[in-house]
Amino acid sequence: MAKLVVNQAKVGNIQELISICPFGALEEKNGEIQINAACKMCKLCIKKGPAGAVEYVEDEPERSIDKNLWKGIAVYVDHLDGAIHPVTYELIGKSKELAEKIGHSVYAVMVGSNIASQCHELLHYGVDKVFVYDDEKLARFKIEPYTAVFEDFVNNIKPTAILVGATPVGRQLAPRLAARLQTGLTADCTKLEINENTDLVQIRPAFGGNIMAQILTPNKRPQMATVRYKVMDAPERNKDESGVIINCEISSDKLDCNVDVLDIIPKEKEQFIEASDVLVVAGRGVKKEEDLAMVQELADLLGGQIACTRPMYEAGWLEAKRQVGLSGRTVRPRLIITCGVSGSIQFVAGMNNSEQIIAINNDENAPIFKTAHYGLVGDLYEIIPGLIEQIKAGREA
């Protein structure tokens, strides 16, 4: 990236130099010329100002990395007491697809204590190598030792890409590791592709969902991305194991932590919308908070849960944990019915992998109909009561 540099000793008349800039990008501070954010890099100050007062300076080009030294796609195994989070299997499935294109291997990195048996489960999903860091100090997630372990893995194995689930653990671990490795990280990717030169194409909505940005890290390795649960497809579990387990050692002093866990209080289990097979989503078309009872009744009759879009949550009508979309939860139910939902990119990205999508909206041009498998154009206050009556009548019959 280029920049303009002011040589204060050669400025001469400050006000004359300031008057040259048509954008007001030059200003005086404490008797010196400063360049502010209004600068358009038009270079008029260089052409018309005193000789040498302002210079155009090109930054040194970033050194290109030897990509041949980085091999394999690694997946962080997210687990709690050995119970592997399903997002791990989804990332393994995507890694296999990407690795096949570039002829690389798929690695899994599992960190914890007494996790030998759980590592074997990963071999049923086509992982080439499972790298295991098993130590008593790693029994519970702590950001400092876990980052040190992952850094040790990267330094020894040099994977070209690392995929991490966007779970509470992954969202802490991935950015800290990326900062330590001085590499890029793209959060909440909705799609991943890879070029033949091993550049990972990390795709996610940007600028308020107005574009789907394709983000690359061409001059750094490893490349890192986090992916939400239920965005990718998990592979089928193979009956036989394949691949190998590699036990890794790390110096004990690197596992020291400045935080001591005094106690762990289990949280009361609850059913999240991600686990529901049926969702009925309330959108802006629901006019009053009390009208949610109608949507809830439909969800109850179908054995599902009520969910919502961001405006419903921001209005305080439903809890944040019921919001579907990039700023909420990513879901993949067998059936989802949207009621008065327009279908913004942010919302669609959180549910477009559902098996059956039924949309109810009185605007036939609503974007949600481009995603839905079935569309009902009409007033939800007429359609939903009609559906409720038919379901009840069908059950009575």
C-alpha positions as CSV (number, residue, x, y, z in Angstrom):
1,M,0.0,0.0,0.0
2,A,1.3,3.5,-0.9
3,K,1.2,6.6,1.2
4,L,2.1,10.3,1.2
5,V,4.9,11.5,3.5
6,V,5.3,15.2,4.4
7,N,8.9,16.6,4.7
8,Q,8.1,19.4,7.2
9,A,11.5,21.1,6.6
10,K,10.6,21.7,2.9
11,V,7.1,22.9,3.3
12,G,7.7,26.6,3.4
13,N,4.4,28.5,3.5
14,I,2.0,26.1,5.2
15,Q,-1.2,27.9,4.1
16,E,-0.1,27.9,0.4
17,L,0.4,24.1,0.5
18,I,-2.9,23.6,2.3
19,S,-4.8,25.6,-0.4
20,I,-3.5,23.3,-3.1
21,C,-5.6,20.3,-1.9
22,P,-9.2,20.4,-3.3
23,F,-10.4,17.8,-0.8
24,G,-9.3,19.5,2.4
25,A,-6.9,16.6,3.2
26,L,-4.1,18.9,4.4
27,E,-4.4,20.6,7.7
28,E,-2.1,22.4,10.2
29,K,-1.5,21.0,13.6
30,N,1.1,22.5,16.0
31,G,2.8,24.3,13.1
32,E,3.1,21.2,11.0
33,I,1.2,19.8,8.0
34,Q,-0.8,16.7,8.6
35,I,-2.6,14.5,6.0
36,N,-6.1,13.4,7.1
37,A,-8.6,10.7,5.9
38,A,-10.0,13.0,3.2
39,C,-6.9,12.3,1.0
40,K,-7.7,10.9,-2.4
41,M,-4.1,10.3,-3.4
42,C,-4.5,12.7,-6.4
43,K,-0.9,13.9,-5.9
44,L,-1.6,17.6,-6.6
45,C,0.3,18.5,-3.5
46,I,3.4,16.8,-5.0
47,K,2.9,18.4,-8.5
48,K,2.1,22.0,-7.4
49,G,3.7,22.2,-3.9
50,P,7.3,23.0,-3.1
51,A,9.8,20.5,-4.4
52,G,10.2,17.6,-2.0
53,A,7.6,18.9,0.5
54,V,5.4,15.8,-0.1
55,E,6.6,12.5,-1.4
56,Y,4.7,9.4,-2.7
57,V,6.1,6.3,-1.0
58,E,5.4,2.7,-2.0
59,D,5.5,0.2,0.8
60,E,7.8,-2.7,0.4
61,P,5.9,-5.6,-1.3
62,E,5.0,-8.4,1.1
63,R,7.2,-11.4,0.7
64,S,5.6,-14.3,-1.0
65,I,5.5,-17.5,1.0
66,D,6.7,-20.9,-0.3
67,K,3.3,-22.6,-0.5
68,N,4.9,-26.0,-1.2
69,L,6.2,-26.1,2.3
70,W,2.6,-26.2,3.7
71,K,0.7,-29.4,3.2
72,G,-2.7,-30.7,4.5
73,I,-5.9,-29.3,5.8
74,A,-6.4,-29.5,9.5
75,V,-9.6,-29.5,11.5
76,Y,-9.8,-28.6,15.2
77,V,-11.7,-31.3,17.1
78,D,-14.2,-29.4,19.3
79,H,-15.3,-31.6,22.2
80,L,-16.5,-31.5,25.8
81,D,-15.1,-34.3,28.0
82,G,-14.5,-36.3,24.9
83,A,-18.0,-35.9,23.4
84,I,-17.2,-34.5,19.9
85,H,-19.2,-31.6,18.7
86,P,-21.0,-32.5,15.4
87,V,-19.5,-29.4,13.7
88,T,-16.2,-31.3,13.7
89,Y,-17.6,-34.0,11.4
90,E,-19.0,-31.3,9.1
91,L,-15.6,-29.7,8.8
92,I,-14.0,-33.0,8.2
93,G,-16.4,-33.6,5.3
94,K,-15.6,-30.2,3.7
95,S,-11.8,-30.8,4.3
96,K,-11.9,-34.0,2.4
97,E,-13.6,-32.3,-0.5
98,L,-11.0,-29.5,-0.5
99,A,-8.0,-31.8,0.1
100,E,-9.0,-34.1,-2.8
101,K,-8.8,-31.1,-5.2
102,I,-5.2,-30.2,-4.3
103,G,-4.0,-33.7,-3.5
104,H,-3.4,-33.0,0.2
105,S,-4.2,-35.0,3.4
106,V,-6.8,-34.3,6.1
107,Y,-5.6,-33.9,9.6
108,A,-7.6,-33.7,12.9
109,V,-6.2,-32.0,16.0
110,M,-7.6,-33.3,19.3
111,V,-6.6,-31.7,22.6
112,G,-7.6,-32.9,26.0
113,S,-7.1,-35.5,28.7
114,N,-7.8,-39.3,28.5
115,I,-9.2,-38.9,25.0
116,A,-7.6,-42.0,23.3
117,S,-10.8,-43.8,22.6
118,Q,-12.5,-40.7,21.1
119,C,-9.7,-40.3,18.7
120,H,-10.5,-43.6,17.1
121,E,-14.0,-42.4,16.3
122,L,-12.5,-39.8,14.0
123,L,-10.9,-42.5,11.9
124,H,-14.4,-43.7,10.8
125,Y,-14.8,-40.4,8.9
126,G,-11.8,-40.6,6.6
127,V,-9.3,-38.5,8.4
128,D,-5.7,-39.4,7.3
129,K,-4.0,-38.5,10.6
130,V,-5.2,-37.6,14.0
131,F,-2.7,-35.5,16.1
132,V,-3.4,-36.0,19.8
133,Y,-2.2,-33.9,22.7
134,D,-3.2,-35.8,25.8
135,D,-2.3,-34.3,29.1
136,E,-3.9,-33.8,32.5
137,K,-3.3,-30.0,32.2
138,L,-5.5,-30.0,29.1
139,A,-8.5,-31.7,30.7
140,R,-10.5,-28.5,30.4
141,F,-10.3,-25.7,27.8
142,K,-8.0,-22.9,28.8
143,I,-7.0,-20.4,26.2
144,E,-3.3,-20.2,27.0
145,P,-2.3,-23.9,27.0
146,Y,-4.7,-24.7,24.1
147,T,-3.2,-22.0,22.0
148,A,0.3,-23.1,22.8
149,V,-0.6,-26.7,21.8
150,F,-2.1,-25.6,18.5
151,E,0.8,-23.4,17.7
152,D,3.1,-26.4,18.3
153,F,1.1,-28.5,15.9
154,V,1.3,-25.8,13.2
155,N,5.0,-25.3,13.6
156,N,5.7,-29.0,13.3
157,I,3.2,-30.1,10.6
158,K,2.7,-26.8,8.6
159,P,-0.9,-27.3,7.4
160,T,-1.9,-25.1,4.5
161,A,-5.3,-24.4,6.0
162,I,-7.0,-24.8,9.4
163,L,-10.8,-25.0,9.9
164,V,-12.4,-24.4,13.3
165,G,-16.0,-24.7,14.3
166,A,-17.6,-21.4,15.3
167,T,-18.5,-22.7,18.8
168,P,-17.8,-20.8,22.1
169,V,-14.4,-22.5,22.2
170,G,-13.6,-22.1,18.5
171,R,-14.4,-18.4,18.6
172,Q,-11.9,-17.9,21.4
173,L,-9.1,-20.2,20.1
174,A,-9.1,-19.3,16.4
175,P,-8.4,-15.6,16.6
176,R,-5.8,-16.0,19.3
177,L,-4.0,-18.6,17.2
178,A,-4.2,-16.5,14.1
179,A,-2.7,-13.5,15.9
180,R,0.1,-15.6,17.3
181,L,0.9,-17.0,13.8
182,Q,0.4,-13.6,12.2
183,T,-2.0,-14.9,9.6
184,G,-5.5,-14.1,8.4
185,L,-8.7,-15.5,9.8
186,T,-12.2,-15.3,8.3
187,A,-15.1,-15.8,10.7
188,D,-18.4,-17.5,10.1
189,C,-17.8,-18.6,6.5
190,T,-20.8,-20.0,4.7
191,K,-18.9,-21.5,1.8
192,L,-15.3,-22.7,1.2
193,E,-13.5,-23.4,-2.0
194,I,-9.9,-23.9,-2.9
195,N,-7.7,-23.0,-5.8
196,E,-5.1,-25.3,-7.4
197,N,-2.3,-23.1,-5.9
198,T,-3.8,-24.1,-2.4
199,D,-5.3,-20.6,-1.8
200,L,-8.4,-21.1,0.3
201,V,-11.4,-19.1,-0.9
202,Q,-13.3,-18.1,2.2
203,I,-16.8,-16.9,1.4
204,R,-19.2,-15.0,3.7
205,P,-21.7,-12.2,3.5
206,A,-20.2,-8.7,3.9
207,F,-21.3,-5.1,4.0
208,G,-24.6,-5.9,5.7
209,G,-25.2,-8.9,3.5
210,N,-25.2,-6.9,0.3
211,I,-22.3,-8.9,-1.2
212,M,-20.8,-12.4,-0.8
213,A,-17.2,-11.6,-0.2
214,Q,-14.5,-14.0,-1.4
215,I,-11.6,-13.6,1.0
216,L,-8.1,-15.0,0.4
217,T,-4.8,-15.1,2.3
218,P,-2.4,-15.5,-0.6
219,N,0.8,-14.4,1.2
220,K,0.4,-16.1,4.6
221,R,0.1,-19.6,5.8
222,P,-1.7,-21.3,7.4
223,Q,-5.0,-20.0,6.2
224,M,-7.7,-20.0,8.8
225,A,-11.5,-20.0,8.8
226,T,-14.3,-20.6,11.3
227,V,-17.6,-22.2,10.2
228,R,-20.9,-22.4,12.0
229,Y,-22.6,-25.7,12.9
230,K,-25.1,-27.0,10.3
231,V,-23.6,-25.0,7.3
232,M,-21.6,-27.9,5.8
233,D,-22.5,-31.6,5.1
234,A,-21.1,-34.2,7.4
235,P,-19.8,-37.4,5.7
236,E,-21.3,-40.8,6.3
237,R,-19.6,-42.8,9.1
238,N,-17.6,-45.7,7.7
239,K,-17.8,-49.1,9.4
240,D,-14.0,-49.5,9.3
241,E,-11.3,-47.3,10.6
242,S,-8.7,-45.6,8.2
243,G,-5.8,-43.4,9.0
244,V,-3.4,-43.2,11.9
245,I,-3.3,-41.6,15.3
246,I,-0.1,-39.7,16.2
247,N,0.5,-38.9,19.9
248,C,2.3,-35.6,20.3
249,E,4.4,-34.3,23.1
250,I,4.8,-30.7,24.3
251,S,6.9,-29.2,27.0
252,S,5.0,-29.1,30.3
253,D,5.9,-25.5,31.0
254,K,4.0,-24.4,27.9
255,L,0.8,-25.8,29.4
256,D,1.0,-23.5,32.4
257,C,-1.9,-21.0,32.7
258,N,-2.5,-17.7,34.5
259,V,-6.1,-18.7,35.1
260,D,-7.2,-21.3,37.6
261,V,-10.6,-22.9,37.3
262,L,-12.0,-23.1,40.9
263,D,-15.3,-24.9,40.1
264,I,-17.5,-25.9,37.2
265,I,-21.3,-25.6,37.6
266,P,-23.1,-27.6,34.9
267,K,-25.7,-25.5,33.0
268,E,-29.2,-26.8,32.9
269,K,-29.8,-28.5,29.6
270,E,-32.2,-26.9,27.1
271,Q,-33.3,-27.6,23.6
272,F,-31.9,-25.1,21.1
273,I,-33.5,-24.3,17.8
274,E,-30.5,-25.9,16.0
275,A,-31.6,-29.3,17.3
276,S,-35.2,-28.9,16.2
277,D,-36.5,-30.8,13.2
278,V,-39.3,-28.3,12.7
279,L,-39.1,-24.5,13.0
280,V,-41.8,-21.9,12.5
281,V,-40.2,-18.5,12.0
282,A,-41.9,-15.2,12.8
283,G,-40.8,-12.2,10.7
284,R,-41.8,-8.5,10.3
285,G,-45.1,-9.6,8.9
286,V,-46.2,-10.4,12.5
287,K,-47.7,-7.1,13.6
288,K,-48.2,-7.5,17.3
289,E,-46.4,-9.4,20.1
290,E,-49.5,-11.2,21.1
291,D,-49.9,-12.5,17.6
292,L,-46.9,-14.8,18.3
293,A,-49.3,-17.1,20.1
294,M,-50.7,-18.0,16.7
295,V,-47.2,-18.8,15.4
296,Q,-46.4,-20.8,18.6
297,E,-49.6,-22.8,18.2
298,L,-48.6,-23.9,14.7
299,A,-45.1,-24.8,15.9
300,D,-46.6,-26.9,18.8
301,L,-49.0,-28.7,16.5
302,L,-46.0,-29.7,14.2
303,G,-43.9,-30.8,17.2
304,G,-41.4,-28.0,16.6
305,Q,-40.2,-24.7,18.0
306,I,-40.8,-21.1,17.3
307,A,-38.0,-19.0,15.9
308,C,-37.6,-15.4,14.7
309,T,-35.7,-12.9,12.6
310,R,-33.6,-10.1,13.9
311,P,-36.3,-7.4,14.1
312,M,-38.4,-9.7,16.3
313,Y,-35.5,-10.2,18.7
314,E,-34.5,-6.5,18.7
315,A,-38.1,-5.6,19.5
316,G,-37.8,-7.8,22.6
317,W,-40.6,-10.2,21.5
318,L,-38.4,-13.3,21.5
319,E,-35.0,-14.3,23.0
320,A,-31.7,-14.0,21.1
321,K,-31.3,-17.8,21.2
322,R,-34.4,-18.0,18.9
323,Q,-33.0,-15.8,16.2
324,V,-32.1,-17.4,12.9
325,G,-29.4,-15.8,10.7
326,L,-25.8,-14.8,10.6
327,S,-26.2,-12.6,13.7
328,G,-28.2,-15.4,15.4
329,R,-28.3,-19.2,15.0
330,T,-27.6,-21.4,11.9
331,V,-30.3,-24.0,11.6
332,R,-30.9,-27.0,9.3
333,P,-34.3,-28.5,10.2
334,R,-36.3,-31.0,8.2
335,L,-39.0,-28.4,7.8
336,I,-39.0,-24.7,8.3
337,I,-42.0,-22.4,7.8
338,T,-41.3,-18.7,7.5
339,C,-44.2,-16.3,8.4
340,G,-43.9,-12.8,7.1
341,V,-40.1,-13.1,6.6
342,S,-38.7,-11.0,3.7
343,G,-35.6,-13.2,3.2
344,S,-32.5,-11.0,3.7
345,I,-29.2,-12.5,2.8
346,Q,-28.2,-12.6,6.5
347,F,-31.4,-14.6,7.4
348,V,-31.2,-17.0,4.4
349,A,-27.5,-17.8,5.1
350,G,-28.6,-19.1,8.4
351,M,-31.3,-21.5,7.1
352,N,-30.9,-22.2,3.4
353,N,-29.7,-25.8,3.9
354,S,-33.0,-26.8,5.5
355,E,-34.6,-29.9,3.8
356,Q,-38.0,-28.3,3.1
357,I,-38.6,-24.5,3.2
358,I,-42.2,-23.2,3.1
359,A,-42.6,-19.4,2.9
360,I,-45.7,-17.4,3.7
361,N,-45.6,-13.7,2.6
362,N,-48.1,-11.3,1.0
363,D,-45.4,-9.9,-1.3
364,E,-45.0,-12.2,-4.3
365,N,-41.6,-10.5,-5.0
366,A,-40.2,-11.2,-1.6
367,P,-36.6,-12.6,-1.8
368,I,-37.6,-15.5,0.5
369,F,-39.4,-17.1,-2.4
370,K,-36.1,-17.5,-4.3
371,T,-35.0,-19.8,-1.5
372,A,-38.2,-21.5,-0.5
373,H,-39.3,-24.9,-2.0
374,Y,-42.9,-23.9,-1.6
375,G,-44.4,-20.5,-1.4
376,L,-47.8,-19.3,-0.1
377,V,-48.6,-15.7,-1.3
378,G,-51.1,-14.2,1.0
379,D,-51.9,-12.7,4.4
380,L,-50.4,-14.8,7.2
381,Y,-53.3,-13.9,9.4
382,E,-55.5,-15.9,7.1
383,I,-53.1,-18.7,6.1
384,I,-51.8,-19.7,9.5
385,P,-55.2,-20.1,11.2
386,G,-56.3,-22.1,8.1
387,L,-53.2,-24.4,8.5
388,I,-53.9,-24.8,12.2
389,E,-57.6,-25.8,11.5
390,Q,-56.6,-28.3,8.8
391,I,-53.9,-29.9,11.1
392,K,-56.4,-30.2,13.9
393,A,-59.1,-31.6,11.6
394,G,-56.7,-34.1,10.1
395,R,-55.8,-35.4,13.6
396,E,-59.4,-35.7,14.7
397,A,-60.3,-37.6,11.6
